[in-house]
Amino acid sequence: MIKIKNLNIKNENGQALVEFTLILPILILIVLGIIEFGWLLNAQITLNSAAREGVRVGAVLNTSEEVRRTKMIDAVNETAQFSGLNILEDECQVVEENDYSANIHNISIVVYADVNSMIGLYVPDTITMTSSAKMRRE
């Protein structure tokens, strides 16, 4: 008996390549979005840390308000110096709350910084971020 081969076999050698080329742009956009989001999240975390460090310096110093503000801004800049953040020193706000009758002595800081976009595909070139921190002065 003679066996006849099936002549309806399809050649699927290039199918995976075609599917990959269709999906590749979408995958690249997703990866670039993840990188951009990670960069901005890292900048926000660094800015939060810088604000906490600045207010911590202000909480332990027992000097005049001007010297305290200068030292707080210096601590913020020192914490964020290698992160790519551009701290807007003129817009930073330091507020001291003193209520001697209730024995409340708080200090707070609001820090503003410009962050340059890493890729620029999803967000504009520069974003202004803000962070605040508050501590009790002893």
C-alpha positions in Angstrom: 0.0 0.0 0.0 1.3 3.5 -0.9 0.9 6.3 1.5 0.2 9.8 0.1 1.6 12.7 2.0 -0.8 15.5 3.0 -0.3 18.3 0.6 -2.2 20.9 2.7 0.6 21.5 5.2 1.1 25.2 5.7 4.5 26.8 6.0 4.5 28.8 9.3 8.2 29.7 9.5 7.7 33.5 9.4 4.6 33.8 11.5 6.5 34.3 14.8 8.6 37.0 13.2 5.6 38.9 11.9 3.8 38.7 15.3 7.0 39.9 17.1 7.3 42.9 14.7 3.7 43.8 15.4 4.1 43.7 19.2 7.6 45.2 19.4 6.5 48.9 19.2 3.9 48.4 22.0 6.5 46.6 24.2 9.0 49.5 23.6 6.4 52.1 24.6 5.5 50.1 27.8 9.2 49.8 28.8 9.9 53.5 28.1 6.8 54.3 30.3 8.1 52.2 33.1 11.5 53.8 32.9 10.0 57.3 32.9 7.7 56.5 35.8 10.6 55.0 37.8 12.7 58.1 37.2 9.9 60.4 38.4 9.1 58.2 41.4 12.7 58.2 42.4 12.8 62.0 42.2 9.7 62.3 44.4 11.1 59.9 47.0 14.4 61.8 47.0 12.6 65.1 47.4 10.6 63.7 50.3 13.8 62.6 52.0 15.4 66.0 51.4 12.4 67.7 53.0 12.6 65.4 56.0 16.3 66.0 56.4 15.9 69.8 56.1 13.1 69.9 58.8 15.2 67.6 61.0 18.0 70.1 60.9 15.6 72.9 61.7 14.1 71.0 64.6 17.4 70.5 66.4 19.0 73.9 65.8 18.6 76.6 68.4 19.5 79.7 66.4 17.7 82.6 64.8 15.1 82.0 62.2 17.3 83.3 59.3 20.2 81.0 60.2 17.8 78.1 60.7 16.2 78.6 57.3 19.6 78.8 55.6 20.8 75.6 57.3 17.6 73.8 56.4 17.9 74.8 52.7 21.5 73.7 52.8 20.5 70.3 54.2 17.9 70.0 51.5 20.4 70.8 48.8 23.0 68.4 50.2 20.5 65.6 50.3 19.3 66.1 46.8 22.6 67.1 45.2 23.3 64.0 43.1 19.7 63.1 42.2 19.1 65.4 39.3 16.7 67.6 41.2 16.9 71.4 40.9 15.8 72.8 44.2 14.0 76.1 43.9 15.5 77.8 47.0 13.6 81.0 46.6 10.2 79.2 46.6 11.0 77.0 49.6 8.8 77.9 52.6 9.8 77.5 56.3 7.1 78.0 58.8 7.5 78.0 62.6 4.5 77.5 64.9 5.1 78.6 68.5 2.3 78.4 71.0 3.9 78.9 74.4 0.7 78.5 76.4 0.1 75.0 75.0 3.9 74.2 74.8 3.7 73.7 71.0 6.8 74.4 68.9 6.6 73.0 65.4 8.6 73.7 62.3 7.7 72.8 58.8 9.2 73.1 55.4 7.7 73.0 51.9 10.3 72.3 49.2 9.9 72.8 45.4 12.1 71.3 42.8 12.3 71.0 39.0 12.8 67.6 37.6 14.0 67.1 34.0 12.3 64.3 32.2 14.5 61.4 31.3 12.8 60.4 28.0 10.3 63.1 27.4 7.8 60.9 25.6 5.0 60.8 28.2 5.7 64.0 30.3 6.9 67.5 29.4 10.5 68.4 29.6 10.4 69.8 33.2 8.1 69.0 36.0 7.8 70.9 39.3 7.5 68.7 42.3 6.7 69.6 45.8 7.2 68.0 49.2 6.6 69.0 52.8 7.6 67.8 56.2 6.8 68.9 59.7 8.5 68.1 63.1 8.1 69.2 66.7 10.9 71.3 68.1 12.0 70.5 71.6 
